[in-house]
Amino acid sequence: MPEKIPTKRRRGNTLEIWEVSIVKAMFKRGGPLRNDQDILAYFTRPSRSINHRLIGEIRHEIKHKEITPASEDNLNAFLANWPDIDHETGLSIRGDELLIKAREAMIAAVQTFNSAGLVFRAELFIVTAIIAWTYLLHAWFKREGINYRYPDKKTNQGAETYWGLTYCLKNSKCPAKGGVARNLNFLIEIRNEIEHRSTNRIDDSLGAKLQSCALNFNDLIKHEFGDHYGLEKRLPLALQFVSFGSEQRMGIKQASGLPKHIEAAINAFEHGLTKEELKDPAYRMSYAFVPMTTKKTGASDTAVQIIKPSSDEAREIEKIILKEVNKDRYTSGKVVAKMNASGFQKFKIHHHTKLWKYMDAKKEGKGYGCIGDYTNSWVWFDQWVDIVMMHCKEQGDKYR
């Protein structure tokens, strides 16, 4: 097992202004709240450790002398709602609001992308994931004592404004670096392209970047705040209702074209990246889908095969989108027979020969078939059968 990187903890975290006012109200009330240690218990939680000396410094006005005590009503409301925690994570609803919002936004992004029946899933994921990352980095800056407000920028109502994700990533202390930052900057560019323009056909093409975005978020929140804040329990493995067959594969290939402005944005962003940066899994996650076939009972249920990073298989993942194992193979006669059985009785061998010659279907690299292992004659794969079926359907009554 690799050595686990310890979660970073920050000691000596301070109280917020509203919390100091509550502490002073507790001093004023006295009674069961007379003891500094008892008061401290209301403000220490797993995500923040308060030094016990701070309560005494507030009591003796060594610190925060200018802050006035909270009203009796505010103190009563605080005590009535305590502990205001998220029961799954132990986060304070008010004190850890940014971290809670970050988690919920990323959960919403992934669940939306995985929802059945939605068409524009990538756009919805990108917008929501950018919100999640912005909240997460704000929570980190806040914990580190970094002011993440724009200095000379106010809303129309005079409220303070906070850094957007692009500005957060430019900060030298930002924990999102390298491939993580490149992935987010890429998604920001795509967000800018889709914000005011209608877009389609980008879900499958951007899937690798979206997967990295979600995994990067989970890694950072666990590393910086604790393993118990990870999203694995809330987002278990997703299952499909159908197998990934030849029709789905053809659908992906037919829908792989991107809108021109999205394609231009991707090309412009990736033009200056090195080969190593493009291969970084933090920027873009690569997968190989390998249907597993085996003679061992039970072993064929394996959906995912773990391989060593240095192996030949791992190097091949850079090139593989889909790799099929033990493909079904058809002679030309069997291809024609399948067409006849599907209602195209007039489709004959000479029609098939004319079609494959016209498409140069036996050309190496097209993947439509191969020389048989034992027969030393050409055999066809499912992909070619699908193309022949489409040809017959397009010809209407010619082959019926």
N, C-alpha and C positions, 0 to 999 in steps of 0.2 A: 504493500500500500504506500503511495507517495505521502510524504510528510505534509500534514495539514497546516496551511498558513493560518496563524492565529488571528482572530477577529480583533481589529483595532478598537481600543477603548480609550476614551478621553476622561481623565479625572479632573476634578476641580471645575466642573461645569457650573455655570452661574444660573441664578434664577432670573426669570423675565420680570419686567416691571410690575405687571399685574400680580405676579406671585409674591413679590416683595410687599406689595400693599396688603395682600392677604395675611402674610406673616405678621405684619405690624398690627393688623386687626386681631389676630390671635393673641399677641402680647397684651393688647388692650383688654380683651375679654378675660383672660386669665383662666382660673378654674382648672379643668383637665388639660388645658393647652398651655399651662405655665412652664412646663419643662421643655428646654430646647430640643432634646432628643425626640420627644413625642411630636413636636412640630415638624422636625426634619422628616419623619416617617411619611408625612403627607406629600412630600415633594421628591422623594427618591424613587426611582423606577429602573427597570433593567436597561432602558435606553439612555439613562442619564444618572450619573452618580454625583450627588452634592456633598461637598466637604462639610462636616459637622460644624466647623469653625464659623462658616458663613452665617448661620443663624445667630450666633453670639455677636458677630460683628454688626449685624443689623440691629440687634437689641441695644447694643451700646453705641449705636450711631457712628460706628467707625466707617461703615459703608452705607450708601443709599439714604443718607440723612434727609435729602430733599423730597423723598417719596412719602406721600401721606397714606395713612391707613385706609383700607377699604371700608365701605359702609357696613353696617350690621346686616343689611339685606344681602349684600354681595357675599359676605362671609357665610351667612346661613345657606345661601344657594350653593356655595362651594362645598360646604360640609355635607349638604343633602345629596349632592351628586357624586361625591367621592366614594369609591374610586371610579373615576370616569375612564374606564379602560376598554380597549378592544379585547375581548376574551380569547381570541385566537392567538394574538401576538403579545398581549400585555402592554401594548402601546397606550399612552394617554390620549384620549379623544381630542382634548384641547392642546395639550403640550406637544404632542407628536403629530399634529394635524398634517404637516407636510409629508411625513413618512407614510401615514395611512392613505393619504390621497395618492401618493406615488404608487403604492401597491395596488390600490383599487383601480387606478387608471390603466395600469399594465394588464391586470386581470381582465378588465373590460375590453382592452385592445385585442388580446388573444382570443377571448370568448367570441367577440364579434367576428374576427377573421375565420374562426372555426364554425360559425353558425351556418346551418343549412339554409339554402334559398337566397342568400345575399349575393348580389352581383358585384358591387364595388367594394370588395373586402379590403383590398390593399390600401385604398385611400383612407378608409375608416381606421385601419390599424395604424397607419403612419401618423395621422393627426392625433389620435389618442395616445400613442406611444411617445410622441414628442412631449405631450403634456406630462406623462408619467416621468420621463427623464428629467424634465424641468423641475418638477416637485422634488425628485430624489436629490438632484444636485443642490437645490435650495436647502434641503434638510441637512446635507453635508456641510455646506458653507455656514449655515447657522450654527451647527455644532462646533465647527472649527473657529468661530468668532470672526468670520470673513463677512464684511458688509456687502451684500449682493443687491443693493438698491442703486438705481441710476441716480447720480448726485444732483442733476439739474433737470429732472424730469418728473412731472406730476400729471395725474389724471385731470380731466375737466372739472372734477369735484375737489381737486386739491390733494388727493391721496398720493402716497408714495408709489412708485412703480419699481418692479423688480426685473432683474436680468432675464432676457429670453435665453433659450437654449444655446443659440449661436454665441452669445456673449459669455455664457457660463463656460463653454468649451475653450474660449480664448484665454481664460484665466490660467496663469502659470501653475497654480496649485490644484486645479481641477483634477479629480481622481480618474476621470474618463480620458484615457490617453491612447495613443497608437491606433491600432485597428478599431478599437471601440469608438474613438472620436471620429475616425474616418467614416465608419458606418453611420453614425448620427449625422455628420455633415452631408453625407450622401442622401439620407432620408429627408433632411431639411431642404436640399435642392429639389428633390422630387415633390415635396409638399408645396414648395413655391410654384412649381410648374402646374400642379393640379388644383391649386387653390381657387383660381378664377377661370379654369377651362374644363370642359367636359373631357373625361378620359375613360378609356376602356382597355380591356385585354392586357392588364399589367399584373394581375395577381400571380400567375405562374412564373412570370419573368422576374419578379422581385422577391419571390419566396425565400431565396437563400439569404438575402439581406435582412428580411423581416425576422427570420429564424435567429440570425446572429444578434439582432437588436434585442429580442426577448431574452436570449440566453445571457447576453452581456449584462442586462439589467439585473437578472437574478443573481449572477456572480457578484456584481458590485454591491448590491444591497446586503448580501450575506457576508461578504468580506468586510465591509465597513460598519455594519450595524449588528450582525449576528446571524448565525445559521437559521435560527427559528423564524426569521423574517422572510425566508425563501418562499417561493410560490409553488413548489412542487405538489404540496398537499391540495392546494386549491385548483391546480391545473393538471389533472392526471392524464395518462395516455389517451389520445383520441382514437376511436375505432371507426372504420368505414362500414357501410352496409353492403358494399359490393367489392369484389376483387378488382385489382388493377389490371384489366385485360387489354386486348389489342385495340378495342374501340376507344378506350380512354387514352391510350398512347397516341393514337392517330389524332384525337381531339386536341391534345396538347401541341402536337406539331402544327396542326392547322391554325391554332390560336396563338402561335408564338410570336406573331408580328406585333411590334409595339407601335403606338401612335408616334408620329415623327417628332413631335416636340419632346416627348419623354425619352425617345431614343437619342435625340441630340443632347439632352441634359445628362444622360448616363455617359455618353461618349466624352462629353466635355469634362465631366468630373473625373473619369477614370483615365483620361489621356495622360495625366502627369504621374500616375501611380506606377511604382516599380512592380516587377513580377512577384516579388515576395509580398508586397503590400496587398496585391490582388488575391494572393493565395491565403492570406491571413484569415483564419476562421472567425476572428472577432469582427472582420469586415464582411465576409461572405461565407456562409456555411455550405459545404458541398456534401452531397449524399449520393450513395449508389443504392438503388433499389434492386435487390437480387432475389428473385423467387427461389426459395431453397427447395431442392428435391433430394430425397435420401431414401435408402432402403430400410433405415432403422425406424421402427415404430416410435412415434412421439417426437423424434428429432426433427421431423418435417414441420412441426409447429413453430419452430424458431422463426420469428419475424425479423429480428435484427441480429446481425453477426458482427461481433467486436473484432477488429483487426489491429495489429500493431502499426504504429505510425510509420515505421521504417520499412514495412513490407512492400512487396510488389503490388499487392492489392490496394494498399493505401495510396501509392503513387498513381495507380490507375483511376482513382476517384476523381482526380483532376480532369479526366477526359470523359468519364462515364456519366451519362444522365440515367439511362436505364440499361441494365445488362440482363439478358435473358439466359437461363440455364436450361439445357435439354429441351430446345424448341421442338414443337411438332413439325414434321416434315412431310411434304406432299409432292408426289410426282405430278407431271402436267395432267395426266389422266385423272388423278384424284381431284385436282383443282377444278377441271371441267365437270367432274361428277358432282362436286359441291354446288356448282352453279346450276346444274340441271335440277338437283334436288331442291333448290331454292326457287324454282319456277321458271328458270331461263333454259328451257329444253332445247332451244335452237342454237345455244352457245356450244361451239365445237372446238376440236383441237386446233384447227387452222385459225380460228378467231383468236385463240389464246396465244398461238405462236406469233401472229401478226401484232398483238398487243405488246408482248414482252420485247419484241424486236424494236417496235416503235419507241418504247420507253427506255430501251437499252438496260433492261432490268437485271441482266446478269453481270453488269459492270461491277468490278470490285469496289467495295466501300458503300454500295447502296443498301446492303443488308437485306435484300429480298430473298436470298437463297444461297446455296453453296453446293459444292460437289459432295455427294453422299459419301459417308465413311467407308461403306462396304460395296456399294453398287457402282461407284466411280462414274455416276451420272448425276445430272443436276436435279436438285430437290428444292422446293419452295417453302418459305416460312409463312406464318399467319399474316404477317404484314402484307405480303404479296396477295394472299387470298382476299384480304380486305379491299385492296386496290382493285382487283378484278371484280369483286362484288359491286363496288362503287361504279365501275365502268358499265357493268350490265344494267344497273339501275338508271344510269344516265341515258342509256340508249333506248329506254322505254320498251316498246313492243317489238323491237328488232329481234330480240332473243327469246321472246315469250312464245 
